[in-house]
Amino acid sequence: MSSEHERQQSRLRSEQIEQSSDAPWADLELTVPNERSQLSIVSFVECVLVELTHEEVGAEYVSANVWGAKRTQFIPIDDNGEMFRKRYYDERLGWHDSTVSRRAVREELITRLTRSSSQATDRSHDVPVDNPDTFSVKPARELRMR
């Protein structure tokens, strides 16, 4: 049963990749930790912010730990891309929304993406977390559905 579910998930991911592979933002994803330089991360974040301003997309940072997944999403809420809806999800606490400036999004993304370890491994707990944190740009409708 598990392997059938995995095959279905893999097929769905492949279909989603095929549908969005032509989009300019399709390859804007990164894991943490990564080998990129500070300058490369800043450039990457600037590209992300341009796409968030000009396309119907949002950004999502996901960190998993023994207590479950934590998600932080940034979705533009104005035509200029100066204000964003920040959605934070913790499996224990649920969703929390706030409004943040473009500058705050930029600073937070740069800080998160330049970390030398995943957010989950920074916490002290008995069970190690092997999965890296992930960052990606996705269609805004996908982020709103969660």
C-alpha positions in Angstrom: 0.0 0.0 0.0 2.8 2.4 0.9 4.7 1.8 -2.4 1.5 2.4 -4.4 1.0 5.7 -2.6 4.7 6.6 -3.3 4.2 5.8 -7.0 1.1 8.0 -7.2 2.9 10.8 -5.4 5.9 10.5 -7.7 3.6 10.6 -10.8 1.8 13.7 -9.4 5.1 15.4 -8.8 6.2 14.6 -12.3 3.0 16.0 -13.8 3.3 19.2 -11.8 6.9 19.6 -12.9 5.9 19.1 -16.5 3.1 21.7 -16.2 5.3 24.3 -14.6 8.7 23.6 -16.1 8.2 26.4 -18.7 7.5 29.0 -16.0 10.5 31.3 -15.2 10.1 30.5 -11.5 10.0 26.7 -11.8 13.6 26.2 -10.8 13.7 28.6 -7.9 14.2 26.0 -5.2 16.9 25.4 -2.7 17.8 23.1 0.3 19.3 24.2 3.5 22.1 23.7 4.2 23.6 24.4 0.7 26.9 25.2 -0.8 26.0 28.7 -2.2 27.9 31.8 -1.3 26.3 34.8 0.5 26.4 36.7 -2.8 24.7 33.9 -4.6 22.0 33.6 -2.0 21.3 37.4 -2.2 21.0 37.1 -6.0 18.7 34.1 -5.7 16.5 36.0 -3.2 16.3 39.0 -5.6 15.2 36.7 -8.4 12.5 35.2 -6.1 11.2 38.6 -5.2 11.0 39.6 -8.8 8.9 36.5 -9.6 6.7 37.0 -6.6 6.0 40.5 -7.8 5.3 39.6 -11.5 3.7 36.2 -11.3 0.9 34.6 -9.4 3.3 32.7 -7.2 4.4 32.5 -3.5 7.4 31.3 -1.7 7.5 28.5 0.9 10.1 27.4 3.4 9.6 24.0 5.0 11.4 22.6 8.0 10.6 19.2 9.4 11.5 18.0 12.9 10.3 15.4 15.5 7.3 17.6 16.3 6.2 17.8 12.6 6.6 20.2 9.7 6.9 23.9 10.0 6.0 26.0 7.0 6.5 29.7 6.3 4.9 31.1 3.2 5.2 34.5 1.6 2.4 35.6 -0.8 2.3 39.2 -2.3 -0.8 41.1 -1.4 -0.4 44.2 -3.5 0.3 44.9 -7.1 3.7 46.5 -6.3 5.0 43.6 -4.4 5.8 45.8 -1.4 3.6 44.0 1.1 3.3 40.3 1.7 1.1 37.9 3.6 3.3 35.8 5.8 1.7 32.5 6.8 3.4 30.4 9.4 2.3 26.8 10.1 3.3 24.7 13.0 1.7 21.2 13.3 1.2 21.8 17.1 -0.1 25.4 16.9 -1.8 25.6 13.4 -1.6 28.7 11.1 -0.7 32.2 12.0 -0.9 35.1 9.5 0.8 38.5 9.5 1.6 41.2 7.0 5.2 42.0 6.3 7.2 44.3 4.0 9.2 43.3 1.0 12.3 44.3 3.0 11.4 41.9 5.8 10.8 39.0 3.4 14.1 39.7 1.7 16.0 39.7 5.1 14.2 36.6 6.4 14.9 34.6 3.2 18.5 35.6 3.1 18.9 34.6 6.8 17.2 31.3 6.4 18.9 30.3 3.1 22.4 31.1 4.3 22.1 28.9 7.4 24.8 26.2 7.8 22.3 23.7 9.1 18.6 23.0 8.8 16.3 24.8 11.2 15.3 21.4 12.6 18.8 20.3 13.5 19.4 23.6 15.4 16.9 22.4 18.1 17.9 20.1 20.9 16.0 16.8 20.8 16.7 13.1 21.1 15.8 12.0 17.6 18.0 13.4 14.8 16.5 15.0 11.7 18.1 13.9 8.4 16.0 15.9 5.9 17.2 19.3 4.9 15.0 22.3 5.0 13.5 23.2 1.6 12.6 26.4 -0.1 10.6 26.7 -3.3 8.4 29.0 -5.3 5.0 27.6 -6.1 1.7 28.8 -7.7 -0.1 31.0 -5.1 -3.2 28.9 -5.5 -1.3 25.8 -4.2 -0.2 27.7 -1.1 -3.7 29.1 -0.4 -5.2 25.6 -0.4 -3.2 24.4 2.6 
